[in-house]
């Protein structure tokens, strides 16, 4: 800061900030094609999740497991209501497991991810991770909020690098680590 010692209506001094009038015009020149490339959104279509083929035996084992848990809950608590709740949750689990994935539209831009009808801004996530799942890969956006669910992005292998590059402009990359629930779901092919 520079001190101005001149008098101004009784003020002893005024402070003025230092201003650097020298600007390097070459450093501010941005190639418009590079700017458009950086802002241009990436769009693709992909499955909303990876579907594992489940046989009739898989559903039969699930039904036996649900029935066994419901009977155990009934004998432990003596409440038919608790056993019925276990069976309802098990039936919902089976219905969700039987659902086939839909193909949805994905779009990444400078603001965030558009996935189907939902928009996820980058500022809702602390990092992202890449998961290898056999022949396919996915990117998981890890949320700041403790009880929020992560968002998984599926894509063609050929698009991985440009999607990775775009997300890494806004979020830090974190090494992938599956939590115990993910490992269990992978083992039972859910």
C-alpha positions in Angstrom: 0.0 0.0 0.0 1.2 3.5 -0.7 0.6 6.3 1.8 -0.7 9.6 0.3 0.5 12.4 2.6 -1.5 15.1 0.9 -4.2 16.8 2.9 -7.8 16.2 2.0 -10.4 18.2 4.0 -8.6 17.6 7.3 -7.7 13.9 6.8 -4.1 13.3 7.8 -3.6 10.6 5.3 -5.3 8.3 2.9 -4.2 4.8 1.9 -4.2 3.8 -1.7 -3.5 0.3 -2.8 -0.5 -0.4 -5.0 -1.7 -0.9 -8.6 0.5 -2.6 -11.1 -0.3 -1.0 -14.4 2.0 -3.3 -16.3 0.1 -6.2 -17.8 1.4 -8.9 -20.0 -1.0 -9.1 -22.9 0.5 -12.3 -24.1 -0.5 -14.2 -20.9 -4.2 -13.2 -21.2 -4.5 -14.5 -24.8 -6.6 -17.7 -24.9 -7.1 -19.6 -28.0 -10.9 -19.6 -28.6 -10.8 -23.2 -29.8 -9.1 -24.3 -26.6 -11.7 -22.4 -24.5 -14.6 -24.0 -26.5 -13.0 -27.5 -26.0 -12.7 -27.0 -22.3 -16.4 -25.9 -21.9 -17.9 -28.3 -24.4 -20.0 -30.9 -22.5 -19.4 -34.6 -22.9 -22.6 -36.7 -23.6 -23.1 -40.4 -23.9 -25.7 -43.1 -23.3 -25.0 -46.1 -21.0 -26.7 -48.5 -18.6 -27.8 -47.2 -15.3 -26.1 -50.1 -13.5 -24.4 -53.4 -14.3 -26.9 -56.2 -14.4 -25.8 -59.6 -13.2 -27.7 -62.6 -14.6 -29.7 -64.3 -11.8 -31.0 -67.8 -12.3 -34.2 -69.3 -10.7 -31.9 -71.0 -8.2 -30.6 -67.6 -7.1 -34.1 -66.5 -6.3 -35.0 -69.8 -4.7 -32.0 -69.5 -2.3 -33.0 -65.9 -1.6 -36.5 -67.0 -0.7 -35.2 -69.7 1.6 -32.8 -67.2 3.3 -35.6 -64.7 3.8 -38.0 -67.3 5.2 -35.2 -68.5 7.6 -34.5 -65.0 8.8 -38.2 -64.3 9.3 -38.6 -67.5 11.3 -35.5 -66.6 13.4 -36.8 -63.1 14.0 -40.2 -64.5 15.1 -38.7 -66.9 17.6 -36.3 -64.3 19.0 -38.8 -61.5 19.3 -42.1 -63.3 19.5 -43.6 -60.7 17.2 -45.3 -61.8 14.0 -45.2 -58.1 12.9 -41.3 -58.2 12.9 -41.3 -61.4 10.9 -43.7 -60.0 8.3 -41.5 -56.8 8.0 -38.5 -59.1 7.3 -40.5 -60.9 4.6 -41.7 -57.6 3.0 -38.1 -56.3 2.9 -36.9 -59.5 1.4 -39.6 -59.4 -1.3 -38.6 -55.8 -2.2 -35.0 -56.9 -2.3 -36.0 -59.7 -4.8 -38.0 -57.3 -7.0 -35.2 -54.8 -7.2 -32.7 -57.6 -8.0 -34.9 -58.8 -10.9 -35.2 -55.3 -12.4 -33.3 -54.8 -15.7 -31.2 -51.6 -16.2 -32.4 -48.9 -18.5 -30.2 -47.0 -20.9 -30.0 -43.4 -19.7 -28.4 -40.2 -21.0 -25.3 -38.9 -19.3 -23.9 -35.4 -19.7 -20.9 -33.8 -18.0 -20.3 -30.0 -18.2 -18.5 -27.3 -16.2 -21.3 -27.3 -13.6 -21.7 -31.1 -12.9 -23.3 -34.3 -14.1 -26.7 -34.7 -15.7 -27.8 -38.3 -15.4 -31.2 -39.0 -16.8 -33.6 -36.5 -15.3 -31.3 -35.6 -12.3 -28.5 -33.0 -12.0 -25.6 -33.5 -9.6 -23.4 -30.4 -9.2 -19.7 -31.0 -8.6 -19.8 -29.0 -5.3 -21.9 -31.8 -3.7 -19.0 -34.3 -4.0 -15.6 -34.4 -2.3 -13.8 -36.7 -4.8 -14.2 -39.5 -7.4 -12.9 -43.0 -7.8 -12.6 -45.4 -10.7 -13.8 -49.0 -10.2 -12.9 -51.9 -12.4 -15.7 -54.4 -12.6 -14.6 -57.2 -14.9 -14.7 -56.0 -18.5 -16.3 -52.7 -17.6 -15.4 -49.8 -15.5 -17.3 -47.1 -13.6 -16.7 -43.9 -11.9 -18.1 -43.2 -8.4 -18.7 -39.7 -7.2 -18.2 -39.6 -3.4 -20.5 -37.2 -1.7 -19.6 -34.8 1.1 -22.7 -35.7 3.2 -22.1 -38.8 5.3 -25.4 -40.5 4.6 -25.8 -39.5 1.0 -25.4 -42.3 -1.6 -22.5 -42.2 -4.0 -23.3 -41.6 -7.7 -22.0 -44.3 -10.1 -21.3 -43.3 -13.7 -21.2 -46.1 -16.4 -19.7 -45.6 -19.8 -18.0 -47.2 -22.8 -14.3 -48.1 -22.3 -13.4 -45.8 -25.2 -14.9 -42.7 -23.4 -13.1 -43.3 -20.1 -10.2 -41.0 -20.6 -12.2 -37.9 -21.6 -14.8 -38.5 -18.8 -11.9 -38.9 -16.3 -10.2 -35.7 -17.6 -13.4 -33.7 -17.3 -14.2 -34.8 -13.8 -10.6 -34.4 -12.6 -10.8 -30.7 -13.6 -13.4 -30.2 -10.8 -12.9 -33.1 -8.3 -9.8 -34.8 -6.8 -9.2 -38.4 -7.8 -9.2 -40.9 -4.8 -8.1 -44.5 -5.0 -11.0 -46.9 -5.2 -11.9 -48.9 -2.2 -15.1 -51.0 -2.0 -16.9 -50.9 1.3 -18.1 -54.2 2.9 -21.7 -53.7 1.5 -20.3 -53.4 -2.0 -18.2 -56.5 -1.6 -21.1 -58.5 -0.3 -23.4 -57.3 -3.2 -20.6 -58.3 -5.7 -20.2 -61.7 -4.1 -24.0 -62.5 -4.3 -24.1 -61.0 -7.8 -26.7 -58.5 -6.8 
